[in-house]
Amino acid sequence: MRDDPGARVELLRRLYEPPVEGRGRHLPYRRAALAFMGWQVRRGLLNPPGGAAPGSHWWRAVNERLLLDTCEARAGIFGGGGEGSGHSGGLAVEFARRPSARSWYRAHNASVVSAYLEHRGLAERENRVERFFINVVLVRVLYAHALVAAPRLALSWGAPVAPLLGDPRLGMTGIFLSLSRVLPNHYPLVGELGRYLDVEHGFGRLLDFGVIRPRFADLYDWSADELGIPELRELLCGDVPAYAWDSDDDEPWNPTPTPLARLARRVLPPPRR
């Protein structure tokens, strides 16, 4: 299964299904989990490393952490398993026992962040373009969680609608958990980073640099507490996402804001610290 991306997807599908016929409480959350994995499959990130189109050792490791924690969660409630083998596994079991939008994000993002921290060495072997978007992925999944669990942080006066936008049971979540609208379906990305930033769709650029960018410090700080992973704070240096990234290389994180991004910063300012 490790070298079959389709089998990984099928395993994830099965893990969210109820053990008997009928609508399970966890099934609606499968949409978001598949959105996060689906674009990885389309890009070839989960391909076997020795194949004709090798995948990413780093992305395969992150995906395996998510699958392992989800397997433990299912065993914990349906198979008489324990509490999970680690912190992220424990949060996955909590979601399995009491599913909600917030508990799904806590489980999912704890698995993601734990894998980031564990496999930094693999990430450092990726090229500059890939490492930039690895940071973008982290920023977006943290922000999607904040929409549900810290709506005022995420959307200022728009807080009342934030949980709806971030609800993993709804289709909107794919905007935050997938980069399929930004990146081509191949791996690795080649050429200069600016080439990909220049073609990023308007909404993605507005989201990343108009709404989320001014909230980086608050977002990482809140997420570290929410997930119970204080080491997450170390992945932001000043106001630059610094996972496997030189914080002095800050130009890509500080582009000249578009008129829409400037408007978003004025209309949806981050909370005062």
Secondary structure as GFF3:
##gff-version 3
##sequence-region A 1 273
A	DSSP	alpha_helix	5	15	.	.	.	ID=ss1
A	DSSP	three_ten_helix	27	29	.	.	.	ID=ss2
A	DSSP	alpha_helix	30	43	.	.	.	ID=ss3
A	DSSP	alpha_helix	57	78	.	.	.	ID=ss4
A	DSSP	alpha_helix	87	97	.	.	.	ID=ss5
A	DSSP	alpha_helix	101	118	.	.	.	ID=ss6
A	DSSP	alpha_helix	120	123	.	.	.	ID=ss7
A	DSSP	alpha_helix	128	149	.	.	.	ID=ss8
A	DSSP	alpha_helix	151	155	.	.	.	ID=ss9
A	DSSP	three_ten_helix	156	161	.	.	.	ID=ss10
A	DSSP	alpha_helix	162	166	.	.	.	ID=ss11
A	DSSP	three_ten_helix	171	173	.	.	.	ID=ss12
A	DSSP	alpha_helix	174	177	.	.	.	ID=ss13
A	DSSP	alpha_helix	193	198	.	.	.	ID=ss14
A	DSSP	alpha_helix	202	205	.	.	.	ID=ss15
A	DSSP	pi_helix	206	212	.	.	.	ID=ss16
A	DSSP	three_ten_helix	213	215	.	.	.	ID=ss17
A	DSSP	alpha_helix	216	227	.	.	.	ID=ss18
A	DSSP	three_ten_helix	230	235	.	.	.	ID=ss19
A	DSSP	beta_strand	236	237	.	.	.	ID=ss20
A	DSSP	beta_strand	240	241	.	.	.	ID=ss21
A	DSSP	three_ten_helix	251	253	.	.	.	ID=ss22
A	DSSP	alpha_helix	259	267	.	.	.	ID=ss23
###
